[in-house]
Amino acid sequence: MAIIITDECINCDACIVECPNNAIYEPGQEWAFADETALSGTVTSPTGEEIDADKMNEPISDEFYFIVPDKCTECKGFHDEPQCASVCPVDCCVPDVNHVESEDALLEKKAWLHAE
């Protein structure tokens, strides 16, 4: 399951540098799958969806930092626990019940994002 940042976020910036998938963005920031990943151009996601990795997408939040669920792997394959949650001073990085994925699916997503 992906991690979500709740509205309790104080926009401290601690989480953003910890994410190995560059899935965390500042409030109001546009994002792309290609941002600091191996993806470029038109790619097929692990779920079979065709995606323009370079396309800039609308921000998920204009008020606080946000995590793109399709880029979040809960740090599987990198760390034993989600790094955003481990460094968050207000414990606002929590499991996203709307994006539940198996460990195998998270590892497949990691491999896809980093061309492994």
CNS distance restraints for C-alpha pairs under 8 A (distance, minus, plus):
assign (resid   1 and name CA) (resid  73 and name CA) 7.61 0.50 0.50
assign (resid   1 and name CA) (resid  74 and name CA) 7.20 0.50 0.50
assign (resid   1 and name CA) (resid  95 and name CA) 6.43 0.50 0.50
assign (resid   1 and name CA) (resid  96 and name CA) 6.22 0.50 0.50
assign (resid   1 and name CA) (resid  97 and name CA) 6.98 0.50 0.50
assign (resid   1 and name CA) (resid  99 and name CA) 5.21 0.50 0.50
assign (resid   1 and name CA) (resid 100 and name CA) 3.73 0.50 0.50
assign (resid   1 and name CA) (resid 101 and name CA) 4.43 0.50 0.50
assign (resid   1 and name CA) (resid 102 and name CA) 6.93 0.50 0.50
assign (resid   1 and name CA) (resid 106 and name CA) 7.80 0.50 0.50
assign (resid   2 and name CA) (resid  69 and name CA) 5.47 0.50 0.50
assign (resid   2 and name CA) (resid  70 and name CA) 7.96 0.50 0.50
assign (resid   2 and name CA) (resid  72 and name CA) 5.46 0.50 0.50
assign (resid   2 and name CA) (resid  73 and name CA) 6.27 0.50 0.50
assign (resid   2 and name CA) (resid  74 and name CA) 5.96 0.50 0.50
assign (resid   2 and name CA) (resid  95 and name CA) 6.04 0.50 0.50
assign (resid   2 and name CA) (resid  96 and name CA) 5.38 0.50 0.50
assign (resid   2 and name CA) (resid  97 and name CA) 7.96 0.50 0.50
assign (resid   2 and name CA) (resid  99 and name CA) 5.62 0.50 0.50
assign (resid   2 and name CA) (resid 100 and name CA) 6.57 0.50 0.50
assign (resid   2 and name CA) (resid 101 and name CA) 7.34 0.50 0.50
assign (resid   3 and name CA) (resid  67 and name CA) 6.99 0.50 0.50
assign (resid   3 and name CA) (resid  69 and name CA) 7.12 0.50 0.50
assign (resid   3 and name CA) (resid  72 and name CA) 6.87 0.50 0.50
assign (resid   3 and name CA) (resid  74 and name CA) 6.48 0.50 0.50
assign (resid   3 and name CA) (resid  82 and name CA) 7.95 0.50 0.50
assign (resid   3 and name CA) (resid  93 and name CA) 6.21 0.50 0.50
assign (resid   3 and name CA) (resid  94 and name CA) 5.39 0.50 0.50
assign (resid   3 and name CA) (resid  95 and name CA) 4.46 0.50 0.50
assign (resid   3 and name CA) (resid  96 and name CA) 5.02 0.50 0.50
assign (resid   4 and name CA) (resid  66 and name CA) 6.95 0.50 0.50
assign (resid   4 and name CA) (resid  67 and name CA) 5.90 0.50 0.50
assign (resid   4 and name CA) (resid  69 and name CA) 7.65 0.50 0.50
assign (resid   4 and name CA) (resid  92 and name CA) 7.93 0.50 0.50
assign (resid   4 and name CA) (resid  93 and name CA) 5.59 0.50 0.50
assign (resid   4 and name CA) (resid  94 and name CA) 5.50 0.50 0.50
assign (resid   4 and name CA) (resid  95 and name CA) 6.03 0.50 0.50
assign (resid   4 and name CA) (resid  96 and name CA) 5.15 0.50 0.50
assign (resid   5 and name CA) (resid   9 and name CA) 6.71 0.50 0.50
assign (resid   5 and name CA) (resid  65 and name CA) 6.82 0.50 0.50
assign (resid   5 and name CA) (resid  66 and name CA) 5.69 0.50 0.50
assign (resid   5 and name CA) (resid  67 and name CA) 6.64 0.50 0.50
assign (resid   5 and name CA) (resid  92 and name CA) 5.44 0.50 0.50
assign (resid   5 and name CA) (resid  93 and name CA) 4.58 0.50 0.50
assign (resid   5 and name CA) (resid  94 and name CA) 6.47 0.50 0.50
assign (resid   6 and name CA) (resid  92 and name CA) 5.19 0.50 0.50
assign (resid   6 and name CA) (resid  93 and name CA) 6.58 0.50 0.50
assign (resid   6 and name CA) (resid  94 and name CA) 7.48 0.50 0.50
assign (resid   7 and name CA) (resid  64 and name CA) 6.76 0.50 0.50
assign (resid   7 and name CA) (resid  92 and name CA) 7.53 0.50 0.50
assign (resid   8 and name CA) (resid  90 and name CA) 7.35 0.50 0.50
assign (resid   8 and name CA) (resid  92 and name CA) 5.86 0.50 0.50
assign (resid   9 and name CA) (resid  64 and name CA) 6.07 0.50 0.50
assign (resid   9 and name CA) (resid  65 and name CA) 7.06 0.50 0.50
assign (resid   9 and name CA) (resid  90 and name CA) 7.06 0.50 0.50
assign (resid   9 and name CA) (resid  92 and name CA) 5.82 0.50 0.50
assign (resid  10 and name CA) (resid  64 and name CA) 7.29 0.50 0.50
assign (resid  10 and name CA) (resid  90 and name CA) 7.70 0.50 0.50
assign (resid  11 and name CA) (resid  26 and name CA) 7.94 0.50 0.50
assign (resid  11 and name CA) (resid  64 and name CA) 5.86 0.50 0.50
assign (resid  11 and name CA) (resid  65 and name CA) 6.12 0.50 0.50
assign (resid  13 and name CA) (resid  17 and name CA) 7.79 0.50 0.50
assign (resid  13 and name CA) (resid  65 and name CA) 8.00 0.50 0.50
assign (resid  14 and name CA) (resid  18 and name CA) 7.45 0.50 0.50
assign (resid  14 and name CA) (resid  84 and name CA) 7.59 0.50 0.50
assign (resid  14 and name CA) (resid  87 and name CA) 6.38 0.50 0.50
assign (resid  14 and name CA) (resid  88 and name CA) 6.44 0.50 0.50
assign (resid  15 and name CA) (resid  19 and name CA) 6.78 0.50 0.50
assign (resid  15 and name CA) (resid  24 and name CA) 7.48 0.50 0.50
assign (resid  15 and name CA) (resid  83 and name CA) 7.23 0.50 0.50
assign (resid  15 and name CA) (resid  84 and name CA) 4.52 0.50 0.50
assign (resid  15 and name CA) (resid  85 and name CA) 7.61 0.50 0.50
assign (resid  15 and name CA) (resid  87 and name CA) 6.33 0.50 0.50
assign (resid  15 and name CA) (resid  88 and name CA) 6.40 0.50 0.50
assign (resid  16 and name CA) (resid  22 and name CA) 7.46 0.50 0.50
assign (resid  16 and name CA) (resid  24 and name CA) 5.43 0.50 0.50
assign (resid  16 and name CA) (resid  25 and name CA) 6.79 0.50 0.50
assign (resid  16 and name CA) (resid  84 and name CA) 7.35 0.50 0.50
assign (resid  17 and name CA) (resid  22 and name CA) 7.95 0.50 0.50
assign (resid  18 and name CA) (resid  83 and name CA) 5.82 0.50 0.50
assign (resid  18 and name CA) (resid  84 and name CA) 6.16 0.50 0.50
assign (resid  19 and name CA) (resid  23 and name CA) 6.51 0.50 0.50
assign (resid  19 and name CA) (resid  24 and name CA) 6.79 0.50 0.50
assign (resid  19 and name CA) (resid  75 and name CA) 7.42 0.50 0.50
assign (resid  19 and name CA) (resid  83 and name CA) 6.59 0.50 0.50
assign (resid  19 and name CA) (resid  84 and name CA) 6.61 0.50 0.50
assign (resid  20 and name CA) (resid  75 and name CA) 6.88 0.50 0.50
assign (resid  20 and name CA) (resid  78 and name CA) 7.42 0.50 0.50
assign (resid  21 and name CA) (resid  36 and name CA) 7.20 0.50 0.50
assign (resid  21 and name CA) (resid  37 and name CA) 6.70 0.50 0.50
assign (resid  21 and name CA) (resid  71 and name CA) 6.33 0.50 0.50
assign (resid  21 and name CA) (resid  72 and name CA) 6.71 0.50 0.50
assign (resid  21 and name CA) (resid  73 and name CA) 7.71 0.50 0.50
assign (resid  21 and name CA) (resid  75 and name CA) 7.96 0.50 0.50
assign (resid  21 and name CA) (resid 110 and name CA) 7.73 0.50 0.50
assign (resid  21 and name CA) (resid 113 and name CA) 7.38 0.50 0.50
assign (resid  22 and name CA) (resid  35 and name CA) 6.69 0.50 0.50
assign (resid  22 and name CA) (resid  36 and name CA) 6.12 0.50 0.50
assign (resid  22 and name CA) (resid  37 and name CA) 7.47 0.50 0.50
assign (resid  22 and name CA) (resid  71 and name CA) 7.50 0.50 0.50
assign (resid  23 and name CA) (resid  67 and name CA) 5.35 0.50 0.50
assign (resid  23 and name CA) (resid  68 and name CA) 5.23 0.50 0.50
assign (resid  23 and name CA) (resid  69 and name CA) 7.50 0.50 0.50
assign (resid  23 and name CA) (resid  71 and name CA) 5.17 0.50 0.50
assign (resid  23 and name CA) (resid  72 and name CA) 5.71 0.50 0.50
assign (resid  24 and name CA) (resid  65 and name CA) 6.83 0.50 0.50
assign (resid  24 and name CA) (resid  66 and name CA) 5.57 0.50 0.50
assign (resid  24 and name CA) (resid  67 and name CA) 4.43 0.50 0.50
assign (resid  24 and name CA) (resid  68 and name CA) 6.50 0.50 0.50
assign (resid  25 and name CA) (resid  29 and name CA) 6.23 0.50 0.50
assign (resid  25 and name CA) (resid  31 and name CA) 7.36 0.50 0.50
assign (resid  25 and name CA) (resid  65 and name CA) 5.63 0.50 0.50
assign (resid  25 and name CA) (resid  66 and name CA) 5.49 0.50 0.50
assign (resid  25 and name CA) (resid  67 and name CA) 6.44 0.50 0.50
assign (resid  25 and name CA) (resid  68 and name CA) 7.95 0.50 0.50
assign (resid  26 and name CA) (resid  64 and name CA) 6.80 0.50 0.50
assign (resid  26 and name CA) (resid  65 and name CA) 4.66 0.50 0.50
assign (resid  26 and name CA) (resid  66 and name CA) 6.70 0.50 0.50
assign (resid  27 and name CA) (resid  59 and name CA) 7.20 0.50 0.50
assign (resid  27 and name CA) (resid  61 and name CA) 5.57 0.50 0.50
assign (resid  27 and name CA) (resid  62 and name CA) 4.53 0.50 0.50
assign (resid  27 and name CA) (resid  63 and name CA) 5.33 0.50 0.50
assign (resid  27 and name CA) (resid  64 and name CA) 4.75 0.50 0.50
assign (resid  27 and name CA) (resid  65 and name CA) 4.91 0.50 0.50
assign (resid  27 and name CA) (resid  66 and name CA) 6.86 0.50 0.50
assign (resid  28 and name CA) (resid  59 and name CA) 5.21 0.50 0.50
assign (resid  28 and name CA) (resid  60 and name CA) 7.52 0.50 0.50
assign (resid  28 and name CA) (resid  61 and name CA) 5.94 0.50 0.50
assign (resid  28 and name CA) (resid  62 and name CA) 4.12 0.50 0.50
assign (resid  28 and name CA) (resid  63 and name CA) 7.11 0.50 0.50
assign (resid  29 and name CA) (resid  58 and name CA) 7.55 0.50 0.50
assign (resid  29 and name CA) (resid  59 and name CA) 5.31 0.50 0.50
assign (resid  29 and name CA) (resid  62 and name CA) 7.68 0.50 0.50
assign (resid  30 and name CA) (resid  56 and name CA) 5.89 0.50 0.50
assign (resid  30 and name CA) (resid  57 and name CA) 5.37 0.50 0.50
assign (resid  30 and name CA) (resid  58 and name CA) 5.11 0.50 0.50
assign (resid  30 and name CA) (resid  59 and name CA) 4.88 0.50 0.50
assign (resid  31 and name CA) (resid  35 and name CA) 7.11 0.50 0.50
assign (resid  31 and name CA) (resid  56 and name CA) 5.34 0.50 0.50
assign (resid  31 and name CA) (resid  57 and name CA) 5.19 0.50 0.50
assign (resid  31 and name CA) (resid  58 and name CA) 6.88 0.50 0.50
assign (resid  31 and name CA) (resid  59 and name CA) 6.75 0.50 0.50
assign (resid  32 and name CA) (resid  53 and name CA) 6.07 0.50 0.50
assign (resid  32 and name CA) (resid  54 and name CA) 5.72 0.50 0.50
assign (resid  32 and name CA) (resid  55 and name CA) 5.74 0.50 0.50
assign (resid  32 and name CA) (resid  56 and name CA) 4.97 0.50 0.50
assign (resid  32 and name CA) (resid  57 and name CA) 6.02 0.50 0.50
assign (resid  33 and name CA) (resid  37 and name CA) 7.07 0.50 0.50
assign (resid  33 and name CA) (resid  39 and name CA) 6.63 0.50 0.50
assign (resid  33 and name CA) (resid  40 and name CA) 7.98 0.50 0.50
assign (resid  33 and name CA) (resid  52 and name CA) 7.97 0.50 0.50
assign (resid  33 and name CA) (resid  53 and name CA) 4.70 0.50 0.50
assign (resid  33 and name CA) (resid  54 and name CA) 6.52 0.50 0.50
assign (resid  33 and name CA) (resid  55 and name CA) 7.72 0.50 0.50
assign (resid  33 and name CA) (resid  71 and name CA) 7.17 0.50 0.50
assign (resid  34 and name CA) (resid  38 and name CA) 6.63 0.50 0.50
assign (resid  34 and name CA) (resid  39 and name CA) 4.82 0.50 0.50
assign (resid  34 and name CA) (resid  40 and name CA) 5.55 0.50 0.50
assign (resid  34 and name CA) (resid  53 and name CA) 5.00 0.50 0.50
assign (resid  34 and name CA) (resid  54 and name CA) 5.41 0.50 0.50
assign (resid  35 and name CA) (resid  54 and name CA) 7.93 0.50 0.50
assign (resid  37 and name CA) (resid 113 and name CA) 5.58 0.50 0.50
assign (resid  37 and name CA) (resid 114 and name CA) 5.62 0.50 0.50
assign (resid  38 and name CA) (resid 113 and name CA) 5.85 0.50 0.50
assign (resid  38 and name CA) (resid 114 and name CA) 4.86 0.50 0.50
assign (resid  38 and name CA) (resid 115 and name CA) 5.73 0.50 0.50
assign (resid  39 and name CA) (resid  43 and name CA) 7.25 0.50 0.50
assign (resid  39 and name CA) (resid  53 and name CA) 5.95 0.50 0.50
assign (resid  39 and name CA) (resid 112 and name CA) 7.97 0.50 0.50
assign (resid  39 and name CA) (resid 113 and name CA) 6.19 0.50 0.50
assign (resid  39 and name CA) (resid 114 and name CA) 7.31 0.50 0.50
assign (resid  39 and name CA) (resid 115 and name CA) 7.51 0.50 0.50
assign (resid  40 and name CA) (resid  52 and name CA) 7.53 0.50 0.50
assign (resid  40 and name CA) (resid  53 and name CA) 5.17 0.50 0.50
assign (resid  40 and name CA) (resid  54 and name CA) 5.93 0.50 0.50
assign (resid  41 and name CA) (resid  52 and name CA) 5.48 0.50 0.50
assign (resid  41 and name CA) (resid  53 and name CA) 5.35 0.50 0.50
assign (resid  41 and name CA) (resid  54 and name CA) 5.86 0.50 0.50
assign (resid  42 and name CA) (resid  50 and name CA) 6.67 0.50 0.50
assign (resid  42 and name CA) (resid  51 and name CA) 5.51 0.50 0.50
assign (resid  42 and name CA) (resid  52 and name CA) 4.41 0.50 0.50
assign (resid  42 and name CA) (resid  53 and name CA) 6.03 0.50 0.50
assign (resid  43 and name CA) (resid  50 and name CA) 5.68 0.50 0.50
assign (resid  43 and name CA) (resid  51 and name CA) 5.32 0.50 0.50
assign (resid  43 and name CA) (resid  52 and name CA) 6.36 0.50 0.50
assign (resid  43 and name CA) (resid  53 and name CA) 6.62 0.50 0.50
assign (resid  44 and name CA) (resid  48 and name CA) 5.60 0.50 0.50
assign (resid  44 and name CA) (resid  49 and name CA) 5.43 0.50 0.50
assign (resid  44 and name CA) (resid  50 and name CA) 4.48 0.50 0.50
assign (resid  44 and name CA) (resid  51 and name CA) 6.07 0.50 0.50
assign (resid  45 and name CA) (resid  49 and name CA) 5.18 0.50 0.50
assign (resid  45 and name CA) (resid  50 and name CA) 6.33 0.50 0.50
assign (resid  45 and name CA) (resid  51 and name CA) 6.92 0.50 0.50
assign (resid  45 and name CA) (resid 109 and name CA) 7.99 0.50 0.50
assign (resid  45 and name CA) (resid 112 and name CA) 7.40 0.50 0.50
assign (resid  46 and name CA) (resid 108 and name CA) 6.93 0.50 0.50
assign (resid  46 and name CA) (resid 109 and name CA) 6.35 0.50 0.50
assign (resid  46 and name CA) (resid 112 and name CA) 7.06 0.50 0.50
assign (resid  60 and name CA) (resid  66 and name CA) 6.41 0.50 0.50
assign (resid  60 and name CA) (resid  67 and name CA) 7.94 0.50 0.50
assign (resid  60 and name CA) (resid  68 and name CA) 7.57 0.50 0.50
assign (resid  61 and name CA) (resid  65 and name CA) 6.93 0.50 0.50
assign (resid  61 and name CA) (resid  66 and name CA) 6.17 0.50 0.50
assign (resid  67 and name CA) (resid  71 and name CA) 7.89 0.50 0.50
assign (resid  67 and name CA) (resid  72 and name CA) 7.02 0.50 0.50
assign (resid  68 and name CA) (resid  72 and name CA) 6.34 0.50 0.50
assign (resid  69 and name CA) (resid  99 and name CA) 6.98 0.50 0.50
assign (resid  71 and name CA) (resid 109 and name CA) 7.54 0.50 0.50
assign (resid  71 and name CA) (resid 113 and name CA) 7.48 0.50 0.50
assign (resid  72 and name CA) (resid 106 and name CA) 7.93 0.50 0.50
assign (resid  73 and name CA) (resid 106 and name CA) 4.90 0.50 0.50
assign (resid  73 and name CA) (resid 107 and name CA) 7.00 0.50 0.50
assign (resid  73 and name CA) (resid 109 and name CA) 6.78 0.50 0.50
assign (resid  73 and name CA) (resid 110 and name CA) 6.27 0.50 0.50
assign (resid  74 and name CA) (resid  81 and name CA) 6.91 0.50 0.50
assign (resid  74 and name CA) (resid  82 and name CA) 4.86 0.50 0.50
assign (resid  74 and name CA) (resid  83 and name CA) 7.92 0.50 0.50
assign (resid  74 and name CA) (resid 106 and name CA) 7.43 0.50 0.50
assign (resid  75 and name CA) (resid  79 and name CA) 5.47 0.50 0.50
assign (resid  75 and name CA) (resid  80 and name CA) 7.32 0.50 0.50
assign (resid  75 and name CA) (resid  81 and name CA) 6.43 0.50 0.50
assign (resid  75 and name CA) (resid  82 and name CA) 5.12 0.50 0.50
assign (resid  75 and name CA) (resid  83 and name CA) 6.83 0.50 0.50
assign (resid  76 and name CA) (resid  80 and name CA) 6.93 0.50 0.50
assign (resid  76 and name CA) (resid  81 and name CA) 7.50 0.50 0.50
assign (resid  76 and name CA) (resid  82 and name CA) 7.79 0.50 0.50
assign (resid  76 and name CA) (resid 103 and name CA) 7.40 0.50 0.50
assign (resid  76 and name CA) (resid 106 and name CA) 6.56 0.50 0.50
assign (resid  76 and name CA) (resid 107 and name CA) 6.11 0.50 0.50
assign (resid  76 and name CA) (resid 110 and name CA) 7.53 0.50 0.50
assign (resid  77 and name CA) (resid 107 and name CA) 6.42 0.50 0.50
assign (resid  77 and name CA) (resid 110 and name CA) 7.38 0.50 0.50
assign (resid  79 and name CA) (resid  83 and name CA) 7.42 0.50 0.50
assign (resid  81 and name CA) (resid  85 and name CA) 7.97 0.50 0.50
assign (resid  81 and name CA) (resid  86 and name CA) 7.41 0.50 0.50
assign (resid  82 and name CA) (resid  86 and name CA) 6.50 0.50 0.50
assign (resid  83 and name CA) (resid  87 and name CA) 6.31 0.50 0.50
assign (resid  84 and name CA) (resid  88 and name CA) 6.04 0.50 0.50
assign (resid  84 and name CA) (resid  93 and name CA) 6.39 0.50 0.50
assign (resid  85 and name CA) (resid  91 and name CA) 6.45 0.50 0.50
assign (resid  85 and name CA) (resid  92 and name CA) 7.34 0.50 0.50
assign (resid  85 and name CA) (resid  93 and name CA) 4.86 0.50 0.50
assign (resid  85 and name CA) (resid  94 and name CA) 6.84 0.50 0.50
assign (resid  88 and name CA) (resid  92 and name CA) 6.80 0.50 0.50
assign (resid  88 and name CA) (resid  93 and name CA) 6.87 0.50 0.50
assign (resid  96 and name CA) (resid 100 and name CA) 7.04 0.50 0.50
assign (resid 101 and name CA) (resid 105 and name CA) 5.96 0.50 0.50
assign (resid 101 and name CA) (resid 106 and name CA) 6.48 0.50 0.50
assign (resid 102 and name CA) (resid 106 and name CA) 6.30 0.50 0.50
assign (resid 103 and name CA) (resid 107 and name CA) 6.16 0.50 0.50
assign (resid 104 and name CA) (resid 108 and name CA) 6.11 0.50 0.50
assign (resid 105 and name CA) (resid 109 and name CA) 6.15 0.50 0.50
assign (resid 106 and name CA) (resid 110 and name CA) 6.22 0.50 0.50
assign (resid 107 and name CA) (resid 111 and name CA) 6.23 0.50 0.50
assign (resid 108 and name CA) (resid 112 and name CA) 6.19 0.50 0.50
assign (resid 109 and name CA) (resid 113 and name CA) 6.10 0.50 0.50
assign (resid 110 and name CA) (resid 114 and name CA) 6.22 0.50 0.50
assign (resid 111 and name CA) (resid 115 and name CA) 5.61 0.50 0.50
assign (resid 111 and name CA) (resid 116 and name CA) 4.68 0.50 0.50
assign (resid 112 and name CA) (resid 116 and name CA) 6.64 0.50 0.50
